[in-house]
Amino acid sequence: MAVLEMKRISIYALKKNRKAILELLQRRGAVEIATPETAQEVFTRTDTAAARQTFEKNAKTLTDAVAVLDSIAPPEKGLPTMLLGREPITGEQYRQTVDSAGKTARLAGRILALGKRIDDGKAEAQRCSALLDSLTPWLGLDVSMRSIGTEKTSVFIGSFPEMLTEGQLKERLAAALPQVPAVEAEIISASTSQTCVFVVCHAKYGMPVESALRAMGFSYPASPPRLPPAERAKELETQREQALADAEAARQEIASLADRRREMLFAADYYTMRAEKYRVLGELWQSPHTFQLTGYIPAEDAPALEKELEENFAAFVEIETPGPDEEVPVKLKNHLLSAPVEGVVEGYSLPGRYEADPAPVMCLFYYVLFGLMLSDAAYGLLMVLGCGIILAKFKNIEESLKKNLRMFLFCGISTTFWGVLFGSYFGDAIPVIAQTFFHKEITIPALWFVPLNDPMRLLLFSFLLGIIHLFTGLGMQAYLLIRRRKFADALYDVVFWYFLVGGLILLLLSTEMFRSMMSLTFTLPGWVGTAAAVFAGIGAVGIVLTAGRESKNPGKRLLKGLYGLYNVSGYLSDILSYSRLLALGLATGVIATVFNKLGSMLGGGVGGAIFFAVVFLIGHGLNLAINVLGAYVHTNRLQYVEFFGKFYEGGGRKFNPFAAHTKYFKFTEEK
């Protein structure tokens, strides 16, 4: 199977059953809702925006509360969440715990309030600490910093932006105020950047003294406290301790709720589901007593759902085949080997309405090309073991990750296969280790050949594999055209190109010049070259005559035909693109060999072994990571550009069913 057949489903039922039916559809996750924009006048829509916003707010409150809880009482660190996946919960468990969702939401509100208390307490403590720091230079002052004097005296409390002694201050005042007797000044504290002073004089000299002080750089303190500094400091210290105590009490209360984390995550998913249900509910067309729902469903799921709705809700269910011009969603279903590459297909585009899923054909080429680019048996085994262990141990990982791991598992098997054929095991690590540390010659011979010793053979094999890949793409185009009963188009757009490109390749192989240039050990007989030339000529003439067949003007048709024939250069470019198989395959082996040689530079012995182990682990780890990425990228490119370019357009829309799109739990129910 590949692209699942889609049916259009229409459900008509009593209005009182609409929520129960929506919950059933949400749990099943089999129907994509596609409500028409207009309906008969008897039908209207219900505004569910307020309820939906309430549910979304509750879900956010719960997730925010869990974040606060985790910051106070972090859960035990375990395996990455991506490996554990979402915890499965059955419909029965769902029904048992859903009744407490309201209480859990209120608990989340309490946690957020406590979190705010912690933040406010910390902020208040920091504010008090900052005020205490600002009061430190004034602790020697035993009067209020707001003092301005008495009936008979004027008092000035402030600071200078420099270090002054009491003698220097008095000398400057005497020089600035020779007519003012008895100006008393006292240094409260002094530092390199500030001198805090207390100055007093007779009240009638207050104004000239203030003017002189300001001229010297004097400034009053900002927001001076009412109490003397020492008393204010005690008050601030008490407030700071109280704020920290309040924050600690709130923290302890939050920590005591750590065992409610799972409950809150469940409630968050529950409200997320309800918000989604009410979104759909607001899109339904409803009459005073009935409602209607339309959408798309995979044909294989339709009979069971139809029976369940009719038996449990007395609903009328209509299953129809979509019209030829109707845009239906696409859902893929493949076997064990091809399902893992569905993500690669989706990364390009899903199949259009009348296209086939390329995954079943593409998967074999994908694994072969990936393995040929990496081509080291040890690297392949590491991929197989890593992906296999994760797949075997973690059964609950998400389906998308599971498919990716399976894809790299099969890629690892292919890499191991090619590595054995080419005799590469961490490059040439085996002979290097044997020679360096055991002074022996130990090698594992290649079952086919060593690419580093015979790169031309690998290049020719890469071209051969590319030609097979391209011709398979053309074959897919022929299959799609024949399936749509466009037999003439299959002849014009596929068979003629087979004749032209295939004939030119055979003609080239029959020439002595090409055999000598490529160091081939064989030459095709002359009659094969003659027959190939005839077929190539037939293909060329056919392309010229038919490539512009949509034009009615003979001149335009001929010009378009000649332009279509020019596309043969594109086939040459496509075939040359497969030289990347040689480049990446050699890169893996060369880099591995370099690291092996680098690690063996210190020779044998304990020091040499330690150095070799460090270089081996780091070097081959980097080599594996870089070349796995390179093989993945270039394998995708060969599929997207060279292979898909021959037959595949895409443009399909992914099937997006109304389902339980939850973040923390996976709701399952037996059908």
N, C-alpha and C positions, 0 to 999 in steps of 0.2 A: 504494500500500500504506500501511497505517497501523499497526494493532495486529497483530503477527504471531501466527499460530496456533501454539499450544503443544501439544506432545505429551509424554506421559509415557514415559520410557525406562527399561527395566530391563535390566541387563547381568549375565549369569551366565558366569563364566569360572573357569579353574584358578587356584588360590591363588598359584602360582609366577609368574603373569603380572600380579598385581595392581598392583605398583609400575610396571611398564611401561605398563599401561593408564591408571593415574592420571597418569603423566607425559604421555601422549598427550592425555588429556582436558584437562590443565592448559594445554598448549600451544595446543590448539584453542580453549579458552575458550567452548565451545558448550553446556555442560551445567551446570545448577544442581543440585547434589546435594541430595536430599531423602530422607535415610535414615529408615525407620520406626523408632519407638522399641522395637518388639518384633519378634521373629522366632521361627521354629521352634526347638525346643530344641537341634537339632543345630548351630545357628549361635551363635557367641560373638563378642565384640569383643576386640581387642588393645589393651592399654594402651600408648599411644605418647607419654604425657605427658613422660617423661624425655627421649626423643629430641627431641621438639618444643621443649622448653625449652633443650636444648643448641643447637639450630639458631638459636633466637631470641637466645640469649646471644651466639653467634658473630656474628650479624648486627649486634647492638648494639655488640659490640666493634669491628667493622669500621667502622661509622659514627662511633663515638667516635674511633677512630684517624684517620679522615679529617678530623674536626674539629680534632684536634691538629695534623695535618699542615698543614691550611689556615692555622692560626694562626701556624705557623712559616714556611711557604713558601706564601703565598697563590697560588692559580692566577691566571693573567693575566685581568684584567677584560675581559669581552667583553659581548656582548648579554645581556639578561635571560634567565634559564633558561626562563621561561614562553614565550618566543618560539622558543627553540631546541628545546624539547621533549626527550623522552627519546631517547637514541641508539639506533637500531634495530640489532639483532644477530640474525643468522639462526641457525637450529638447528645448522648446521655450525660456526659460530663458537662457539656455546654448548658444543658437545661438545669443541671443541679447547681451550677455556680452563677447563672445569669441573674438570679433574683437578688443577689447581694451587690450588684453593680452600682446601684444608687448610693448605698452606704460607703462603698469603696471610693466613689467619686467625692463624697463629703470628706472622707479621710484624706484624700489627695489635697483637697482644699486646706485642711488643717496642716498638712505637711508644708505646703507652700507658705502658709501664714507663719509657721515656725521658722521656715527658711528666711523669711523676711525679718523676723525677730533677730535671727543670728546676724544677718547683714546689718541691720540697724544697730545692734549691740556693738558689733565690731567698729562700725562707723563712729558711734558715740565714744567708744574707747579711744579711737585714734584722734578724735577731736579734743578729748580731754588731755591726751598725751601732748598734742601740739600746743594747747594752752599752757600746760605745765612747763613745756620747754621755753615758751615765751616769758613765763614768770620767773624762771630760774635766776636771771640777772638781778631781779628786784627783791629776792627773798630777804635781803638785809634791811629793807625799808619797813618800818613799823607803823606807818600810817597809810591811809588809803591813797591809791595812786590818783584818785580824783580830787585830792586836796588842792585848794587854790589859795589857802591862807586864812587869816582871821581878820577881825576889824582893824587891827593895828599892823598886820604883816601881809606880805604877798609871798606865795610859795610857788615854785616852779619845779615840776618833776618831769624829767625827760632824759634825752640822750644826745650824745655827739657821735658822729660817724668816724671816730678815731680814738686812739688810746691817749688819755690825759691823766696826769697826776693831779692831786688836790692843789699842790703848789702852782702848777702850770695854769690850772683853771682860774685860781684866784689872781694870778699875775695878769692874765688876759682881761679879767673883769675889771681890775683896777686900772689897767691902761685904757679900756673902753669907757669906763665910768669914773673919771677922776673926781667929779662933783658929787658922787653918791657914796656916803660913808657906810660902813658896816654892812657889806654884802657877804653873807655867810654861804659857803658852798661845801657840800659833802659828797664824796665819791661813794656810790652804792656798790658798783662793780665796774670792772674795766677789762677789756679784751683788746686784741689787735684791731678789731673792726668797730668796736662800740664802747662808749663810756657812759654809764648810767649815773645821773647826778640828782642831788636834792639841793636846791638853791632857795634861800629865804632872804628877804630884805624888808625895810619899812614900807608900809602900804603906799605912801605917797611917791615912792620911787619905783613902783611896780612897772609902769609903762616903759620908762627908759631902760630898766634892767631887762625886760622882755625883748625889747628891740635889740639890745646888745647881744643877748643870748642867741637870737635868731641869726644875727649877722655872723656869729661864730659857728653856725651850723646846727644849732639846737633844734630839736623836734620833740613834740609831745608823743607819748605812746598811743597807739591806736586801740580803741575800745578798752580803756583801763577799767579794772574791776572795782566794785564798790568797797569790798573788804580789803584789808591790808594783804599784801601778797602772800605771806605765810599762811594766813587763815584761808585765803582763796585757794591756795595750793592743796590744803587738807580737804577742802570741799570738792575740788576737782578729782583728787585721788579717790575719794569715796564714790563719786559718780562713775569714775572709770571702772572701779572694782565691781560696782553694781551692774554696769552695762555688760561687763565680761561674765558676771555670774548669770545674768539673764540669758546671754547667748549660750553659755554652757548648759543651762537648764533646757533650753530649746534643742540644743544639739543632742543631749541625752534622751530627750523624748523622741526625737526623730530616730535615733539609733535603736530605740526599743521597738520601733515599727519595721525593722529590717525584714522580719519574716513575712511581711505583707507585700513584699515586692512582686512576687508572682501573681498575687491576686490583683494588684493594680495593673500589671501588664495585660492580664486577661481582660480586665474591664476596659482598658484602652482599645484593645482589638474589638471588643463588643460594641463600643460606641462608634468605632470606625465603620463596622458593618452596618449599624443602624443608620448612620449618616448616608451611606451608599444606598441603602434600601429606600430611605425617604427621598433621595434624589430621583430614583427611578419612579417612586410613587407619585412624585410631582409631575412626571412626564406622561403618566397614563391618562388616556381618555376615559372618563367615567360619566355614567348617567346616574340618576337617583338610585338605581337598584343594581346596575351591572357595570362592568368595566371590560375593556379590551386591551390586549397586549400583543404586539407583533415583534418578530425578530428572526434570527437565523440560528439553526441548530445543525450539528453534524448528522447526516442521515442515519448513521449507526446508533445514535442516542435517541432518535425521535420516537420509535415505537414504545420503549420503556417509559419515557416521560409522558407520552400521550396516555398510556394506560393508567399511570399513577394519578394524573390530574383528573381523568374521567371518573376513576373509582373513588377517590378521596374527596373530591370537591364538586363532583357533578358538572365539571366544566366541559365546554365544547371546544375541542382542539382540532384545528385544521392544518394539515401538513401539505405544502405545495412545493413544486419545483420552481425555482426562480426563473424569471424571464431571461431571454438571451442577452438583453442589454442591461440587465440588472447587475449592479456592482455588489458582489457577495464577498464576505470575508474569507480568508484563507487559513486553513489549519493543516499542518503536516503531520503525518504519521508514518514512521519508517521502521525498518527492522534494526537488529542490533548493530550492524556495521554502519548503516547510513544515518541512523538517528543522531549520532554524535556530531555530524557535520551540518545539521540543520541550522545551527547558529551561524555558520559560515555563509550559508545561503541567505539567511535573514539579514546578515550584515551587508549583503549586496542589494537584494530586494526579493520579496516573496513572489512566487509565480503569479502571472496574470490569469485571467479567467480561463483561457484556453491553452495555457502552457502546462507542461509536465514539471513535476518536482525533479530538479537535476541531482538531488542528493544521492539516490541509489546508484547512479552511474558515476557521479563525481567522487564518491567516497573512496573507491579503489585507487583512482589516480591520486587523490589527495594523500593517502597513506604512503603510496609508493614514492611520490615526489618528495614528500617530507623526509622520509627515511633516507632517500638517496642524497639529499642535501646535507643531512647530519652524518650519516654513514659511519658510525662508530659503535661497535657492539656493546662496549662497556657503558657508554652514554645511554644507549637504548635500554639496557637492562636496568639502569638507575631509574629511567622514566617509567618502565614497566613496574618495577617494585614500588616506587613512590605512589604512583596512581593506583596500583592494585591494592596496596595496603589501605589507602584512604577509602577506596570504594568498598573494601571488605569490612572495614572496622566501623565506618560511619554510614549507617544505612539511612539516616534521616536528612542528609544534606539536600539542598534545593535541587530541583530537576535540572536547571540550567547549568549549575556547577557540576552535577553528575555527568551531564553530557560532555562537558569540556574535558573532564578527567578521563572519560572513556575514549574521547578522541585522541588525547595525548597518550593513552595506554596503547591504542592501536598504532599510533605514530611511533611509539617506542618499540613495538614489535617489529615494525618495518625497519626502523633504524638498526636494530640488532641483526636482522636478516642481511641487510646490506653491509653492515660492519663485518660479519662473518665472511661474506663473499670477498670483501676487500682486505681482510686480515688486519683490521684496525681495532685495538683494544686499549683505550686511552692513548691513541696514536701508536707509537712504538715503545710503550712503557715496559712491556714484558722483556724484550731483548735488552733495553737499557738497564733495567733493574738487575737482570741476570748477569750482564757484563760488569756493571759497576760494583755490585755488592757480593756476587758469588763467583765472578770471573769464569763464567760459563756462557756458552752460546745456546740460548733457548729462544725459539721463535714458534709462532703459530702461523703456518703458511695460509695464504689467502686461498679460498676455494675457487676464486675466479682469477683476479689479478689485483695488483697494487696500483691504485690510481696515480700515486706520486711517481711511479716508475713508468707508467704508460698513460699519460693524460689524454693523448689523442684518441685512444680507444674509448675512454669515458666520454669524450666530447661527441664522438660519433654515436655512441649509445644514447646520449642525452638527446641528440637530434632525432634519432629513431623513435625514442619515447615521445618526443614532442610531436612528431608527425602522427603517431598513433592517437595521441591526445586530441590533436586538431581534427583528424578525420572522424574521431568519435563524436566530436561536437557537431560536425557536418551531418553525421548519421542521426544525431538527435533532431537536427533541423528537418531531415527527411521524414523521420518518424512523426513529428508534429504536423507536418504538411499532409502526409498521407492520412493521419488520423482525422484531419479535417476535410479529407477527400479532395485535396488540392494536388492532384497527381502531376499535372503539368508543371506547377511551381516546383515540385520536388525534383523534376527532371532539370528544369532551367537553373535553379538555385543551388542544387546539390550535386546531381550526377555530372553535369558539365564541369563543375569545379573538381570533382574526383578525377575526371578524365584529364583535365589540364594539369593540376598540381601533381597527381600521381604519375602521369605520363612524363612530365619534366623530370621528376625525381628518378624514374627508371632510366630515362634517356641519359641523365647525368652519370648514373652508376655504370652505364655501358661504355663510357669513354675512358680511354687509356690515361688521358691527362688527369682526370679526377681521381682515378685509382692511384696514380703515382703521387699526387698532391696529398691525398689523405692516407697514404700507406696502406691501402686496402689489399687484402690477400686474395681477392677474387675480382673478376670482371664479368659482367653479364654478357651473354652471347650477342652478336650483332643483330640477330633477328628480333631479340627482345627490345633493343634500342629502336629498331625500325617500327615495331608495333607500338612502342611507347610514344614515338613521334607522331604516329597516325592518331592515336587516342588524344594526345595533347592538342593536335590540330583540330580535331572534332570538338573538343571542349572549348578551345579558343573561339572557333567560329560560332558555336552555340551560344557562348556568353555574349559575343558582339551582337548577335541577332536578337537575343532575348532580354538582356539586362535592362534595356530601355523600353520594354514592351508596354508600359503604361502610357507612353506618349503616342499620340495619333499621327504626329508629323514625322514622316520617314527620316528627314534630316536629323531632327532631335533624337529620334530613336537610335540612329546610327552613332551619333556622338555620345549618347549615354551608354551605348554598348561598348564603345572604345574605352570610355572612362571606367566602366565596370571591369573590363579586361585589365586595366592598369592596376586593379586591386591585387593582382598576382604578386606585386611587390610587397603588399601587406602580408601575404603568406610567407614570403621570404623573411620578413622582419619577425613574424611570429615564431618561425622555426629557430631563428637565431636567438630568440629570447630564452630558449631552453639551454643555452650555454651557461646560464646561471646555475644549473645543476652541477656542472663541472666546477664553477668558481666556488660555490659554497661547500661542495664536497671536499675540494682540495684545501679550502681555508680551515675547515675543522681539523684535518689531519696535520697540516703544516703548523698551526698554532699549538696543537697538542705535542708535536715533536719538539718544538722550540722550548716549551716548558719542561719537557723531559730532559732535554739537553742542559737547560739551565740548572735544573735540580741536581744533576749529576756532576756539576763542576767541581765540587769539593771532594769527589771520589768516595770511597768506602769509609768504614769506621762509624763510630757513634755520631760524631759531629756531622758527617756527610749524610747519614741516615736521617737525622733530625732535620737538616736543611732540605733534603730531598722531600721529606714528608710535608713540610710547610709549603714549599713551592708547588708540590703536586696537588695538595688540597686547594690552595688558593688559585693556582693557574687553571687546573681543570674545572674547578667550580665556575670561574669566569668564562672559560671557553664554552662550557655547556650552556650557561645562561645566555651568552651572546648569540651562539649559533642556533639554539632552540628558537630564540626570537627571530633571527634571520630566516630560518627555515619556515617558520610560521608566516612571516610577512610575505616572503617570495612565493610560497606555495599558494597563498591566497591570491596573489597577483596573477599567477599563471591560470588560476581558475577564473578570476573576474575578467581579465583582459583577453587572454588567448582562447580559453575554453568557452566561457559564456558569450564571448563576442560572436561566436559562430551560430548561435541559435536562441539565446536567452535574452529577453527584454525585462521581465519582472514587472513591477508596478502593482503587485497585489497588496491588499490591506490585511493586516494580521487580525485573526479572530480574537476578539476581546470580550469574553463572556461576562455576564453579570454574575459575580462570584464573591467569595469571602476574601477580599484583598487585605489580608492581615499582615502584621509585621512580626509578631512575637509567637503566635500559635497557629498551627495548621489544623483547621477544622475539617474533620473527616466524618463521613456518615455512610454506612452501608446502603447500597442501592438495592 
